[in-house]
Amino acid sequence: MSFSSDTPKFRVAICGAGIGGLVLAVTIGKFANRDIQVDLYEAHDSITTIGAGIMISPRITDVLEALGLYEEISHFLKKPRASSHEQLRKSDIPEGGFEWFSPIVGLGNPVHRQHLIDILKRHIPSSCTVHFNKRLTNYTKLSTGSLILHFADESSDNTDVLIGADGIRSSVRKTFFETIDGDLVDPSKIGHYIDPSWTGTLMYRAVVPVEKLLETDPNATTLEDFIVVSLRESGHDGQE
Ligand SMILES: Cc1cc2nc3c(=O)[nH]c(=O)nc-3n(C[C@H](O)[C@H](O)[C@H](O)COP(=O)(O)OP(=O)(O)OC[C@H]3O[C@@H](n4cnc5c(N)ncnc54)[C@H](O)[C@@H]3O)c2cc1C
């Protein structure tokens, strides 16, 4: 039975059209139909991504299945369903490694980020309006409980619920902690939550065409199996 009507019960603003913001918009559209009006605000002029691969783990596979997206993404995966036999090894160990056996948190199958973004884009529900070139700077609360969103182009908008999906330098998180009641969080720790700081750990990542790998090492294990190699540098453990 559907309880959906054409009049939205409340408005949700999602700040940031990355993987997190897009998945939330698709999820609300699928399960709430038009009961919830969604406004998705993206700082850039399009929905795009940088970076190469992203892992589709068994848990994420379940989520994609529930959203009805797995069939589409499966065409881009190396194997039809995430394997539970991936191996992890340190770079100073020439072969072998440790099996990553958990069927829940197993590393899963890599997919190019752009393919995932493109599929999510195609499934943005009709109840969602995407606003480009809208960089949220901060928000203010009204006594009624609703929120006013302020953008870098000096425009503003209002909403009932604001979700921060604006990445590691989130303006939503920053405003939240800048305005939080001092009784709820130790004031001496708030700065740490407002501005992210570097932990000192570096992670290098690259994509190598299969043809190039075949030229240098036709028997490379990675042609058949998925392996994560951990590099040790300056006393820190990197990955891959
Ligand atoms: C090299 C690398 C490899 C990774 N590999 C994996 C992996 O294999 N598997 C995995 O699960 N995760 C991986 N991650 C982590 C994953 O990329 C992030 O967790 C994920 O991208 C976070 O998504 P998000 O939507 O929260 O934020 P983001 O992808 O950062 O998206 C934020 C969006 O918000 C927009 N935005 C930012 N500020 C504002 C603002 N003020 N107003 C409006 N819009 C704004 C941005 O333009 C962007 O579109 C990796 C990360 C890196 C760096």
The ligand as a Gaussian input file, in Angstrom:
#p B3LYP/6-31G(d) Opt

LIG

0 1
 C       42.168000       7.931000      -3.180000
 C       40.871000       7.527000      -2.535000
 C       40.391000       6.241000      -2.701000
 C       39.194000       5.842000      -2.095000
 N       38.739000       4.573000      -2.294000
 C       37.574000       4.187000      -1.757000
 C       37.070000       2.880000      -1.976000
 O       37.674000       2.072000      -2.666000
 N       35.878000       2.556000      -1.411000
 C       35.190000       3.444000      -0.652000
 O       34.097000       3.105000      -0.191000
 N       35.651000       4.685000      -0.423000
 C       36.823000       5.067000      -0.949000
 N       37.318000       6.305000      -0.712000
 C       36.555000       7.196000       0.127000
 C       35.414000       7.787000      -0.685000
 O       35.922000       8.373000      -1.858000
 C       34.748000       8.842000       0.120000
 O       34.373000       8.278000       1.360000
 C       33.514000       9.309000      -0.625000
 O       33.866000       9.909000      -1.847000
 C       32.815000      10.301000       0.221000
 O       31.655000      10.652000      -0.499000
 P       30.850000      11.898000      -0.112000
 O       29.664000      11.950000      -1.034000
 O       30.591000      11.892000       1.357000
 O       31.844000      13.133000      -0.347000
 P       32.564000      13.620000      -1.676000
 O       32.780000      12.524000      -2.647000
 O       33.740000      14.411000      -1.217000
 O       31.477000      14.604000      -2.328000
 C       31.202000      15.856000      -1.751000
 C       30.403000      16.649000      -2.760000
 O       29.989000      17.846000      -2.116000
 C       30.320000      18.963000      -2.929000
 N       30.571000      20.059000      -1.994000
 C       31.648000      20.268000      -1.205000
 N       31.487000      21.359000      -0.444000
 C       30.267000      21.852000      -0.747000
 C       29.513000      22.973000      -0.276000
 N       29.997000      23.801000       0.657000
 N       28.300000      23.207000      -0.814000
 C       27.781000      22.373000      -1.778000
 N       28.451000      21.302000      -2.257000
 C       29.676000      21.037000      -1.741000
 C       31.557000      18.535000      -3.710000
 O       31.699000      19.303000      -4.915000
 C       31.211000      17.070000      -3.993000
 O       30.419000      16.921000      -5.148000
 C       38.487000       6.739000      -1.300000
 C       38.959000       8.056000      -1.137000
 C       40.124000       8.447000      -1.751000
 C       40.629000       9.868000      -1.574000

